Amino acid sequence: MLNVVSIIIGLVALLFAIPAFLPVLALAYYLIIPLAIIGAVIGAASSSNAGRNLNLFVIVVGVLRLMLTGGFF
């Protein structure tokens, strides 16, 4: 059950992360990354790894996006 919740949180974070690739919306990652961290923690508590891995992917993409643009663009 926790894995399903983690996957849902990861999908929501991923759906918000897709339009945040636009230069104007990059600051949204400051809200997306903590959401994905919550999903990764919930996924780590479950017996399966799918939800945790999805959230870790969103976190990595968000952090790389913020690092490449200096956190603003």
N, C-alpha and C positions, 0 to 999 in steps of 0.2 A: 504494500500500500504506500509506503514512503517513497518507493521508487517512482510510482505513478505521479505522486505529488511533485517530486523533483523534476520529472520530465515535463510536466505542465508548466512549472516555473521556468524551466529552461527554454521551452518553446515561446513563452510570453516574452522572456528577455531577448530571445533571438529575433522575434518579430519586431520588437522595439529597436534592436540593433541594426536591422537592415536599413531603415530610412536614416539612421544616425550616421551612415557613411557619407551623407551629404555634408558639405563643409559647414553649412549654417547650423546643423543639428548635432554637431560633434559633442557638445557639452552634455547631451543626454546620456553619454556613457558614464557620467558621474552618478547617475541614478540606476543605470542598467547593471553596472558591475556589482554594486552591493546586493541587488536583487539576485544576480547569478551566484553570488557567494552564499546567500541564504539557501538557494536551491542546491548548491554543492554540499553544504553541511547536512541538509536533509537527505541528499543522495548518499552521503557517506554513512549515514545511520542505517541505510537499507542493506539488504543482502545482495542486491544486484548493482552493477556498475554503470548502467546505461545513463541514468539521470545525472549521476555525478560527472560522468565524462562529457555529457552535453553542456552542463553548466561550466565546466572547466574550459571547454572550447570557447564559449561565449566570453568568459573572463579573459582568456588569452587574446582573443580578437579585439576586445575592448581596450585592454592595456596596450597592445601594440598600436592600435589606432591613435590612442592618446599620446603615446611616446613619439610616434612619427610626426605628429602635427604640433607638438609642444603643448598639448593639453587644451588648446583653444579653438582650433579650426577643424 
